[in-house]
C-alpha cells in the first residue's frame, strides 16, 4: 500500500498546484491565503483543545478560510460593495455578450 498512497498524495498535490497556478499570485490578497495554507499544511500545525485535536489539514483549511474572509472585508470599496475578482469580471462580460 505504500506506493499507492505515495501516488495518490502525489496526484492530489499536483492537482492543488494546478489550481494555485490559475490564481493571480501577484495580488497579495490571493498570495497571503495560499501562503498561510501551505505553511500550516506543510509545517504540520495542529491544535488541541482538551480531548479534541484539529489535524494539520483541517487547521490549514480553517485558517485559510478565516484569512480569506478577513482580507475580503478589507477589500470593500468606499461604497460598501465588494471589489470584483478578475474571474467574476470575465463571467459578467461573457453574460453581457450573450445578451446582446
CORSULFEN-V893313 format. One line per field, one symbol per residue. psi: psi as a letter, one per 20 degrees, with the letter a starting at -180 (. if undefined). Layout:
psi=???
This chain:
psi=ighggggghgggghgghghhhiqnihphhhgghgggggggghikpqqpndippprgghgggghggggggghhhijqrhiiqqpqqhhhghghhhghhhh.
